[in-house]
Amino acid sequence: MKVIYLKKVEGIFAPIATIFDEAGDLDLESFCDNVRKFNETKLSGLVVLGSNGEFPLLSYREKMALVKSAKETLDRDKLLIAGTGCESLRETIMLSNESADIGVDAILVVTPSYYKSDMTDEALERYFTTIADGCKVPVMLYNMPRNTGINMGPSLVARLAKHPNIIGIKDSSGNISQIAEIIAKCPNDFAVFAGSGSFLLPTLMLGGVGGTLAVANVLPDYCAAIHDLYKEGDLDKARKLQLGLLELNAAVTTRYGIGGMKAAMEIVGFHGGSPRLPILPASGAVKEEISKIIVDALKVFSEVCGS
């Protein structure tokens, strides 16, 4: 399937949280309210149904409702990417093309992982190539070894990058040497995104084009400022912001997970609420700690950017 793609995918994206009500059902009103708030930021766009959107815990119908709501609410000048990776190849293609029909700009596909021993490079290459052949919009690869237990190495990514409908990768491995090798081996127009705020600036300096960051749900303009300052050539300020983001990034990812991220969102004025079980919400003590970390990060932002 030949796809003509005119929009450039770059900059900072928030993998937007899915909001649930007290009964554990989708709270689309609060979700859309968050989207409207993100419209007022310097983000390049949103990723719906990402890891921070709790996509493995959602039904197919819920996924489509979120994609539709995000598309209807997001400003047209911002890009919308949908995370459509499923264990089933057929379901992935179905979800991808239904999302394309709604109007997403691209899809983000994580590696299937239940049958880990069968997920050889050959199997993954065929999987992603088949998706790219059958998808109506461009495909971005999603490498998330911490969750999947599977790592997409540079040689595999480089082979997939030759496909005309595979346009980039979100690499959340945290392996900056691997990210450097991917950038070196892939075409110049292959978009490499940092998958965490902890290595955003190093990725940009190596030739990456942006980041899809959990912490962008909390301080979107802070994250966008790192990207913009790098593009402007102000590496000193970009470096100060990068270092000032590390503690908060850790708190809303590896340290306290989605519960911590949602608590942080509530602290800064977004809707967060509780994750869907079996993920637990942050404790009161964790919320207090995160609140202090946010204050420290905002102090750095004010000192560097004067606002």
Order of alpha helices (4+ residues) and beta strands (2+ residues): beta-alpha-beta-alpha-beta-alpha-beta-alpha-beta-alpha-alpha-beta-alpha-beta-alpha-beta-alpha-alpha-alpha-alpha
